Amino acid sequence: MSEQSPTRIAVAGAAGRMGQALSHLTLGDEALDLVGVTEAPSYHGIGKDVGEVIGIGKTGVLLCSDVATASEQAQCYVDFTRPKATFAAINALRGSPVRALVIGTTGFTEDELVALKENSKDFAIVYSGNYSLGVNMLSALVEQAANALGDDWDLEILETHHRHKVDAPSGTALLLGEAAAKGRGAALSDLRLPPYDGLTGERPPGRIGFSVRRSGGVIGEHQVTFGSMEETLSLSHTALDRKVFARGALRAAKWVSAQPPGWYSMRDVLGL
């Protein structure tokens, strides 16, 4: 039996925090082949070897501002950038060999998510607000708890991230909110409470609240609390290293590269 060929990966935003982690782990995985990396045209290091950017020496893979050029040999494009850049990349990939996408970009509006999902007619897309195994297990537990506990249990989601994060609540917090809403048999848009500020009145039953903190270099902390008048139940997750998200995304890249066009989540990847 012949050995399976490595999955050929192109990474977006390779000079950023997640892009560096993705590139580093891809280069160290025999089941993956890093064939292209992209960065914004304004980035000062366009044309530089990505290995020099991440501190491991030359690899022969150069930072490129053109998505189509960087993806000429790729099977899967991994994107943790910004909504506008993600949509532009998808449009650029239509004439490329890429048929699979792993998208970890957050900050999409509801309308943008609908538009993003439309692309699953042409690509196999894994989309998730968080790619860690622990968070996706937490999501499953939150759904079960929300289903088992009644509307008299208040449901609050608290998230903390580093000072550089530009969207709130985090994609992970919204992922957990979606799981909680599903457990309660409703859409998150119907159950989500607006931010607490000023004279808000009593908390309505059955709704889902979000609280956000931005502090220093915190990678990611999430806590889901269910509270009745007699007791509270808290489920939480703390990310200790950004590589946990990169490892999950690359696991998704290996999996989705063999799937037909469609819209997938990390639960599909993990078989949860």
Secondary structure, DSSP 4 states (H G I P E B T S, - for coil): -PPPPPEEEEESSTTSHHHHHHHHHHHT-TTEEEEEEE--TT-TTTTSBHHHHTTS---S-BEES-HHHHTTT-SEEEE-S-HHHHHHHHHHGGGSS--EEEE------HHHHHHHHHGGGTSEEEE-S---HHHHHHHHHHHHHHHHS-TTSEEEEEEEE-TT--SSS-HHHHHHHHHHHHHTTS-HHHHBPPPP-SS--SPPTT-EEEEEEE-TT--EEEEEEEE-SS-EEEEEEEES-THHHHHHHHHHHHHHTTSPSEEE-HHHHHT-
